[in-house]
Amino acid sequence: LLAVGAIIQGIRRIIAIIGDFDQATANLAAVTGRSVEEIGALTEQAKELGATTAFTATEVTALQTELAKLGFAENEILASTAAIQNLAIAAGGDLARAASLAGSTLRAFELDASEAGRVVDVIAKSFSISALDISKFETAISTVAPVANSAGVSIEETTALLGSLVDAGIDAGTAGTGLRNVFLEVAKEGITVQDALNKIANASDKNAVALDLFGKRGATVGTVLAN
């Protein structure tokens, strides 16, 4: 009887897993505006990765759904999913959250989905060599990324600057806002970020020069980066 009970419990778990996956697939189809049959390639990818990685097919489908919400086409989702799994591992295992972060960062820097691996590598590396984590990165990058992109600053440089600021004890929200203001001010002055930081670094009164260049909201950030 105990063996039969265990078998029944196992069957119930399998049915529940299948039901969860079917519901996740239906949710993905709804977001894409297509039928379940029409997103067959995405479903097959989710099944394959669910069978060969630490994540379930339902979790992979949740990742795909987050990318679809950001406007990624099917081919872009297929190209990005595997790389984003690596970010989820580095960030603690939340696939949907990793997908939202990587996808929004790709969009903010106007990068093609084929650049997902690059973006994921940069973000994951920042977690290992600075005080940034997924929560801090989410907070900071959402504020600064569009302005950084308009200023022609790469995701690599932007992330490095954010890491330096957070390492100096500046909270993520202030780091993102302050760096955004730095980019805006140097654009207004018609100089580069490096030119501005050199002015601060070479000044006898660094705080005064930083205040003059970046105002109250960006002066602390400018001084930290100049140092």
KAKA-V293135 format. One record per residue. N is the residue number from 1. RES is the residue in three letters. PHI is phi in whole degrees, 0 to 359 (999 if undefined). PSI is psi in degrees with one decimal (NA if undefined). D_LAST is the distance of its C-alpha to the last C-alpha in Angstrom with 2 decimals. Layout:
# KAKA-V293135
n & res & phi & psi & d_last
N & RES & PHI & PSI & D_LAST
N & RES & PHI & PSI & D_LAST
This chain:
# KAKA-V293135
n & res & phi & psi & d_last
1 & LEU & 999 & -40.0 & 72.21
2 & LEU & 299 & -40.9 & 68.78
3 & ALA & 295 & -42.4 & 68.19
4 & VAL & 297 & -41.5 & 69.35
5 & GLY & 298 & -40.5 & 67.08
6 & ALA & 295 & -39.4 & 64.07
7 & ILE & 296 & -43.8 & 65.00
8 & ILE & 298 & -42.5 & 65.33
9 & GLN & 298 & -39.9 & 61.92
10 & GLY & 296 & -40.8 & 60.44
11 & ILE & 296 & -40.9 & 62.14
12 & ARG & 297 & -39.9 & 60.82
13 & ARG & 296 & -41.9 & 57.24
14 & ILE & 297 & -43.6 & 57.71
15 & ILE & 298 & -40.5 & 59.18
16 & ALA & 295 & -41.1 & 56.29
17 & ILE & 297 & -44.6 & 53.75
18 & ILE & 297 & -41.4 & 55.70
19 & GLY & 297 & -41.1 & 55.92
20 & ASP & 297 & -42.7 & 52.17
21 & PHE & 294 & -42.9 & 51.55
22 & ASP & 299 & -41.0 & 54.19
23 & GLN & 293 & -41.7 & 52.68
24 & ALA & 297 & -39.8 & 49.16
25 & THR & 295 & -41.3 & 50.67
26 & ALA & 296 & -39.5 & 52.52
27 & ASN & 297 & -42.3 & 49.35
28 & LEU & 298 & -44.7 & 47.61
29 & ALA & 300 & -41.0 & 50.65
30 & ALA & 296 & -40.4 & 50.62
31 & VAL & 294 & -39.3 & 46.99
32 & THR & 282 & -15.0 & 47.69
33 & GLY & 76 & 22.4 & 50.93
34 & ARG & 236 & 170.8 & 52.95
35 & SER & 277 & 164.3 & 55.54
36 & VAL & 301 & -38.5 & 54.99
37 & GLU & 295 & -34.3 & 57.02
38 & GLU & 284 & -15.4 & 54.86
39 & ILE & 254 & 32.1 & 51.65
40 & GLY & 304 & -36.1 & 53.33
41 & ALA & 294 & -38.7 & 50.65
42 & LEU & 292 & -40.9 & 48.00
43 & THR & 298 & -43.0 & 50.40
44 & GLU & 294 & -39.2 & 51.09
45 & GLN & 297 & -43.6 & 47.42
46 & ALA & 299 & -42.6 & 46.94
47 & LYS & 296 & -43.9 & 49.98
48 & GLU & 296 & -47.7 & 48.89
49 & LEU & 290 & -32.1 & 45.37
50 & GLY & 294 & -27.5 & 46.86
51 & ALA & 271 & -18.7 & 49.19
52 & THR & 241 & -1.8 & 46.76
53 & THR & 233 & -178.9 & 43.46
54 & ALA & 284 & -7.1 & 42.50
55 & PHE & 258 & 150.4 & 42.73
56 & THR & 279 & 162.7 & 46.01
57 & ALA & 298 & -35.0 & 47.38
58 & THR & 295 & -40.2 & 47.05
59 & GLU & 294 & -40.5 & 43.31
60 & VAL & 296 & -39.9 & 42.90
61 & THR & 296 & -36.0 & 44.91
62 & ALA & 297 & -39.3 & 42.63
63 & LEU & 301 & -50.0 & 39.69
64 & GLN & 300 & -37.4 & 41.75
65 & THR & 295 & -40.5 & 42.61
66 & GLU & 298 & -40.4 & 38.99
67 & LEU & 293 & -39.3 & 38.42
68 & ALA & 298 & -37.3 & 41.69
69 & LYS & 297 & -28.5 & 40.59
70 & LEU & 275 & 2.4 & 37.63
71 & GLY & 92 & 11.9 & 40.18
72 & PHE & 290 & 135.5 & 39.97
73 & ALA & 283 & 166.9 & 43.24
74 & GLU & 303 & -45.5 & 45.16
75 & ASN & 295 & -32.0 & 44.11
76 & GLU & 289 & -39.2 & 40.42
77 & ILE & 296 & -45.3 & 40.89
78 & LEU & 300 & -36.1 & 42.71
79 & ALA & 283 & -22.7 & 39.96
80 & SER & 260 & -24.7 & 37.13
81 & THR & 301 & -48.6 & 38.74
82 & ALA & 298 & -41.9 & 38.46
83 & ALA & 296 & -40.2 & 34.73
84 & ILE & 293 & -29.0 & 34.08
85 & GLN & 302 & -38.7 & 36.04
86 & ASN & 296 & -38.1 & 33.43
87 & LEU & 294 & -40.5 & 30.72
88 & ALA & 300 & -39.5 & 33.04
89 & ILE & 297 & -44.4 & 33.41
90 & ALA & 293 & -28.5 & 29.66
91 & ALA & 263 & -0.7 & 29.37
92 & GLY & 113 & 4.6 & 32.37
93 & GLY & 103 & 0.6 & 35.40
94 & ASP & 270 & 100.6 & 35.70
95 & LEU & 296 & -46.0 & 36.82
96 & ALA & 298 & -41.0 & 37.27
97 & ARG & 293 & -42.7 & 33.82
98 & ALA & 298 & -39.6 & 32.25
99 & ALA & 296 & -43.5 & 34.42
100 & SER & 298 & -43.2 & 33.39
101 & LEU & 293 & -50.3 & 29.65
102 & ALA & 295 & -42.4 & 30.04
103 & GLY & 295 & -45.2 & 32.57
104 & SER & 292 & -33.3 & 30.69
105 & THR & 291 & -42.2 & 27.52
106 & LEU & 304 & -46.7 & 29.78
107 & ARG & 294 & -43.3 & 31.30
108 & ALA & 298 & -36.3 & 28.14
109 & PHE & 267 & 8.2 & 26.88
110 & GLU & 54 & 45.9 & 30.50
111 & LEU & 259 & 149.5 & 30.92
112 & ASP & 288 & 154.6 & 34.35
113 & ALA & 301 & -24.8 & 35.56
114 & SER & 294 & -14.8 & 35.74
115 & GLU & 270 & 6.4 & 31.91
116 & ALA & 303 & -40.8 & 32.11
117 & GLY & 299 & -42.6 & 31.55
118 & ARG & 299 & -48.2 & 28.31
119 & VAL & 297 & -45.2 & 27.04
120 & VAL & 298 & -42.4 & 28.24
121 & ASP & 299 & -43.1 & 26.64
122 & VAL & 296 & -47.6 & 23.17
123 & ILE & 296 & -48.3 & 23.58
124 & ALA & 298 & -39.5 & 25.19
125 & LYS & 297 & -38.0 & 22.60
126 & SER & 296 & -29.8 & 19.82
127 & PHE & 291 & -29.6 & 22.03
128 & SER & 269 & -19.4 & 22.25
129 & ILE & 240 & 5.5 & 18.69
130 & SER & 215 & 179.8 & 16.74
131 & ALA & 279 & 1.2 & 17.77
132 & LEU & 292 & 142.2 & 19.29
133 & ASP & 227 & -176.7 & 23.07
134 & ILE & 297 & -37.9 & 25.69
135 & SER & 293 & -46.3 & 25.75
136 & LYS & 294 & -40.7 & 22.03
137 & PHE & 295 & -43.7 & 21.98
138 & GLU & 304 & -46.3 & 25.10
139 & THR & 296 & -46.0 & 23.73
140 & ALA & 284 & -45.1 & 20.49
141 & ILE & 291 & -30.9 & 21.90
142 & SER & 296 & -28.4 & 24.96
143 & THR & 276 & -41.7 & 23.07
144 & VAL & 264 & -25.3 & 20.66
145 & ALA & 303 & -48.7 & 22.73
146 & PRO & 300 & -40.0 & 25.26
147 & VAL & 289 & -39.6 & 22.84
148 & ALA & 300 & -44.1 & 20.64
149 & ASN & 298 & -43.3 & 23.93
150 & SER & 296 & -30.5 & 25.08
151 & ALA & 276 & -2.2 & 21.93
152 & GLY & 78 & 21.4 & 22.63
153 & VAL & 265 & 130.2 & 19.66
154 & SER & 287 & 165.0 & 20.99
155 & ILE & 296 & -34.2 & 21.28
156 & GLU & 298 & -49.4 & 19.41
157 & GLU & 292 & -41.1 & 16.24
158 & THR & 300 & -44.4 & 16.66
159 & THR & 295 & -40.1 & 17.18
160 & ALA & 298 & -41.9 & 14.20
161 & LEU & 295 & -42.9 & 11.93
162 & LEU & 298 & -42.0 & 14.10
163 & GLY & 299 & -41.4 & 13.96
164 & SER & 298 & -40.5 & 10.21
165 & LEU & 291 & -44.4 & 10.75
166 & VAL & 293 & -36.8 & 13.93
167 & ASP & 299 & -29.4 & 12.69
168 & ALA & 277 & 4.0 & 10.50
169 & GLY & 94 & 6.9 & 13.90
170 & ILE & 277 & 130.7 & 14.13
171 & ASP & 292 & 157.3 & 17.70
172 & ALA & 299 & -40.0 & 18.70
173 & GLY & 297 & -44.1 & 20.46
174 & THR & 293 & -38.2 & 17.64
175 & ALA & 298 & -46.0 & 15.25
176 & GLY & 295 & -46.5 & 18.01
177 & THR & 293 & -44.0 & 18.94
178 & GLY & 296 & -42.5 & 15.57
179 & LEU & 293 & -37.2 & 14.75
180 & ARG & 301 & -44.4 & 18.32
181 & ASN & 294 & -34.3 & 17.94
182 & VAL & 298 & -46.8 & 14.98
183 & PHE & 298 & -40.4 & 17.36
184 & LEU & 292 & -41.1 & 20.21
185 & GLU & 291 & -41.5 & 18.72
186 & VAL & 292 & -32.0 & 17.65
187 & ALA & 295 & -41.1 & 21.13
188 & LYS & 294 & -35.8 & 22.71
189 & GLU & 278 & -13.5 & 21.04
190 & GLY & 74 & 29.0 & 22.02
191 & ILE & 235 & 169.9 & 18.71
192 & THR & 271 & 163.8 & 16.62
193 & VAL & 300 & -42.5 & 13.45
194 & GLN & 296 & -39.0 & 11.93
195 & ASP & 300 & -44.5 & 13.50
196 & ALA & 296 & -43.8 & 12.09
197 & LEU & 293 & -33.9 & 8.41
198 & ASN & 295 & -38.6 & 9.47
199 & LYS & 299 & -42.8 & 11.23
200 & ILE & 293 & -46.5 & 8.53
201 & ALA & 298 & -33.1 & 6.43
202 & ASN & 267 & 0.4 & 10.00
203 & ALA & 276 & 149.8 & 11.36
204 & SER & 286 & -30.9 & 12.91
205 & ASP & 240 & 88.2 & 12.67
206 & LYS & 298 & -39.3 & 9.46
207 & ASN & 297 & -40.0 & 11.27
208 & ALA & 294 & -43.0 & 14.32
209 & VAL & 293 & -41.7 & 13.11
210 & ALA & 298 & -40.3 & 11.49
211 & LEU & 295 & -40.9 & 14.83
212 & ASP & 293 & -37.7 & 16.81
213 & LEU & 283 & -43.1 & 15.43
214 & PHE & 242 & -4.5 & 15.41
215 & GLY & 73 & 179.8 & 17.62
216 & LYS & 297 & -36.0 & 17.63
217 & ARG & 287 & -22.9 & 17.58
218 & GLY & 243 & -3.3 & 14.38
219 & ALA & 296 & -45.9 & 12.36
220 & THR & 298 & -44.3 & 10.80
221 & VAL & 299 & -44.2 & 10.04
222 & GLY & 299 & -40.9 & 8.61
223 & THR & 293 & -43.4 & 6.25
224 & VAL & 299 & -46.2 & 5.26
225 & LEU & 293 & -36.5 & 5.34
226 & ALA & 295 & -31.1 & 3.79
227 & ASN & 280 & NA & 0.00
